[in-house]
Structure formats: structure tokens, C-alpha cells
Amino acid sequence: STENAMGSTVDSGMQVPEKKPIDHMKTAMKKASNATKQSVQPGRPGDPRMNAAVQAKLEDPDLPLLEALAAGGFVFEDINKPGVKSSEVRDKDGVTVYQRRNQLLRRLRKERKRTQI
């Protein structure tokens, strides 16, 4: 039995399992093992459409960003509709054209930086 905040004695009747000590060496070895199993690039593999858009832009640097996104498979239905601001245009996933364009530019910078090294 234990005493609660109000000063009353409480008997929960529950047994608390004993915690096992952490084997830090075992944990470190497991992490090292997992690191060797991972691909060359850490993190998530990314959207295959964005990967294709990056590849299209790298193969043809003169290709406009929107065409590279379209080549990757992104669909912006309202892009050419009169009266629709380009800042309001979204793809089928609800992501704005600006967000997709910025992500493509970020991925291109990352790829160029990676190949420079």
C-alpha cells in the first residue's frame, strides 16, 4: 500500500514489472547492423512522380518546371483555366503548384550538390 496526495493509504493490488537494464552495446550493434542494410540514400525514397520529374529536368535543363512536373505524372487540371490564379491551382493530391515547384527546385539543388562532391 502507498500514500496518495491526499494522505490516504491506497492499495492498488497491481504488481509493477521489473525493468530490464538496457544493454547499450547490443543496441549500438543493432543500429550498426541496420545502417549497413539501408540503401545508399538515407530517408524515404520519395514520390516516384517527383523522382521522375527530377530525372526529366536533369536530362533536359531547358525543360520548364511545370513540364518537368507533368512529365513526372503530376496533373494540374486548372492550370490554364481563365480567371484562376496560379497560386490557387492544386494537383490531384491537393498540393499547390508552388509547393510542387519548390519541392522540385529543392530536389534539383540537392541532386546537383550531391553530384558535385
N, C-alpha and C positions, 0 to 999 in steps of 0.2 A: 504494500500500500504506500501511496505517496500523498503529499500535501499539495492541494491546488492553490491558486492565487487567493482564494477566499479564506484559506486557513483550514478548510475541511479535509479530512482524510478520504482519499479515493482509492479504491481497489479495482483496477481495470481488468484484472484476471488475464491479461494478454501477456504472452511471452515475446520479448523482442529478440529477433535472431541476432546472433553474434556476427559482427562484421569481420570479413576475412581481410587480412593485411594485403595491400596492393604490392604485387611483385613488379617493380618498376623495370627490371631488366627484361622480364618476359614481355611487358608492354612495349618497350623500346624495340625488341626483336620483332614483334608482330608488326609494328609500324614500318620498320625497315623492310620486312618481307612484302608488305602491301605496296610499298613505294616501288619496288622492283617489278611488280606485276602491272603497274599502271602504264598507260601509253606515254609517249614522249611529251605530249602536251598535257599539263595538269588541268583539272577542272572539267566542266561539262563540255561535251563535243559541240554544242551549239546547234542552232536550227539549220537543217540541211539546205533550206532555201537561202539562208544568209550565206552559208558556205559557198553555194553555187553563185550567188551574186558577187561575192568577193573574188571568186575564181574568174568570173566573166570580166570584171573590172581590171584584174591583174593582167589578163590576156589581151585586153583592149583598153589601154588607159584613156583613150579618147571617148569611150562609151559614156554617155551621160549617166548620172547616178540612178535616175528613175528607170532608165532602160536596163541597167545592171540589176536593179531590184526586180524588174519584170522578168528578166532572163532567169533569175533565181526562182521565180514562181510566185512572187508576191502580186496580188491583184488589188489595184486601187480603182474601183469602179467609177467613182465620181470625179476623177482627176481632171477630166476635160469638160465637165458639165458647166454651162454658163451660170454665173451667179454664185458658184460655190468657191469659197476661199480655199486656197491650197492648205492653209493651216487647219482647216476643218476636215480635210479628206483623211479617211481611215481605211485600212485594209480589212480583209475578211475577219481578222482576229481582233479588230477594234483598235489597232495601234496606228497612230498618226503617221503620215508620210514623213514628217520631220523627224520623228523618233527613229523610223527605219533608216532614213538617210543618215542621221547622226551615228547610228549603230554601224552602218556600212563604212562611214568615214573612220570611225574608231577602229574597226577591224582591219581596214586597209593600212592605217598608221601602224597598228600592232604588227601586221604581217611584213610591212616594209622594214620596220625596226628589227624584226626577227631575222630577216634575210640579210640585213646589213652587217650583222655581228659576225 
